[in-house]
């Protein structure tokens, strides 16, 4: 098995491409307790310096602690953990560890348009950088759209620029009801 790596705009995150499907639904793990839902995430969090794990459709994004070892010391153990997991044939998630369903109630027409634009234009672009972006809420009275950044995008120094210069401008162009885009942490 050959696993490629790619840098991300976040200097503390690296994208690992195992050359196969990883997750049918992206999944984010921000601590060891959450990682217990996945044998792979748990193995990665057992490594020194791992601060976050994100499963994309065809990649694994690993975020290191800024105070931990650098990538020169972490890359080989991360590669080994990912390879060992996929070669073993173990499931990505343990039984009963599915992503929580989000929506309560029906979405308005504007929210459906926002989600469609996120899914078709924005999410594929941020996935190239090892991350994901999710709809959080839209306040129709103020026009403020809040989004959640995951994977390599969470905590990335350029995520604010991505939101304001990229996502906000696109949303305002296609959906005039959006007046501002904010990040939820």
N, C-alpha and C positions, 0 to 999 in steps of 0.2 A: 504494500500500500504506500502510495506517495502522497504526502500532504504538502500543499503549497502554502506559503505565508504571504500576506500582503500587509504593508503598513496602512495605518488609518490616519486621518487628520489629528486624532487624539494620540499624542506621543506615549500615553500610558496604555494604549490598547493595540492589540495585534489581531489580525484576521487570519484564521486557519481554514483552508479549503481542502477537505478530505477527498474531493473528487466523487462525491455521492450525496444523495439527499440526507439532510440532517433532521430537520423538524418540519412537520406539515403546518404547524402554527408556531411563529417565533415565540421564544420563551426566554425570560430574563431572570437571572439569579443574582441577587446583590449581597447575599451573606451565606454562611455555612448552613444555617437552619433551612433556608429555602432550597439549598442545593441537595438536601436529603431526598428530595423528590426525584432526583436523577442520579443514577450511578456515575455517569460521566461528569456532571457538575460537581458531585461530591469528590470524585478523584482529583479534579482540577483544584478545588478549594483546599484539598489536603496539601497542595504544593505551597512552598514558601513564597509569599508575595502576591498571591492571587487575590484580587479584591472584587472581581465581578466576572460572570460568565453569561454569554448570550448565545442562544441557538437561533441561527437564521435558517432559511430554507435549505441552503447548501453550504453553510459555513458555521464555524464556531468562533466567536469573538471573545477574547480574554483580556480583561483589564487588570493591570498590575497596580499594586499600591505604590504611590510615589516614594514612600520611605523604604520600600522593599528592594530586593535585588533588581538589577537592570535586566533588559531583555537578553543580553548576552548570557546571563546565568540562568534565565528562566525558559528560554525558547526550547531547548532540548527536552527538559522534563515535561513541558506542556505537549510537545509533539508526541512524546512517548505515551502519555496518558490518553491522548486522543486516539492514537494508533491502537493501543491495547484495547480500548473500549470497542472500536469498530471491528477489530479482528475477532474479538471474543463473541460477537453476535448478541451481546446483552442489549436489552431494550434501552432506549434513550430515557424514558420516564418509567418510574415504578408504577404498578397498578394503582389506580385511583388518583393519579397525579396529573390530571388534565388541567389545562388553563381555565381559569374561572370565566364563566360567561359574563359578559359585560352588560348589556343594555337592559334597563328596566323601563318598560313602556315602549311606545313607538317613536321613531325619529321623525322630526319635521322634514319638509322638503329641502330646506336649506342644509340641515345636518346631513341628510342623505347625499346632497351634492358635495359637501365638504369631504365626507368619508370617501366618496367615489374619486374625487380629485387626489386625496391623500394616497389611496390605493393604486391609482393608475400613474401618477406622476411623481409623487414625493417619496413614497416608501421604496420604490425600486432604486431611486438615486441614493438615498441614505444607506440602503443595504450594500451598495458598492463600497461604502466606507466602513462596513462592519457594524452598522447600527440599525435602528428602527425608530419610527415615529408613530405615535398613536393618538387618536382623537381622545380628548378628555372631556371637554364641554364647550358649548357655544352659548353665549348670552345674547339672545336676540335683541334685547333692549339696548345694549351698549355696542354690539358688534364685535365683542372680544372673544376670540377663539383661543382656547388653551389646549396645548399639546404636551405629550409626555415623550421624552427622548429615552431610548434604551440602548443597551449594548455599548459600542464604542462611542456613540453620540452623547451618552449621558456623561456629563462632566468634561466634555471636550471643549477646549478653549475657543474653537470656532463654531460651536453650536449656536451661540447667540447670533452670530453673523449669518449662519445658515437660516435661522428662523426669520430674522428681520429682512435680510437682503434677498433671500430666495423664496422661502415659503410664504411669508407675509405678502410680498409683492405679487406672487402668483395667485394667492387666494383673493386678494383685492381685485385683481384683474378679472378673474373668472366668476367671482361671487362678490358683487359690490356690497352686500350686507356685512361683510367682514371688514372691520375698521382697524383691527390690531390682532397680532398673534403673540401669545405669551407662552412661556414654558412653565410647566408644573414640575416641581421637584419631588 
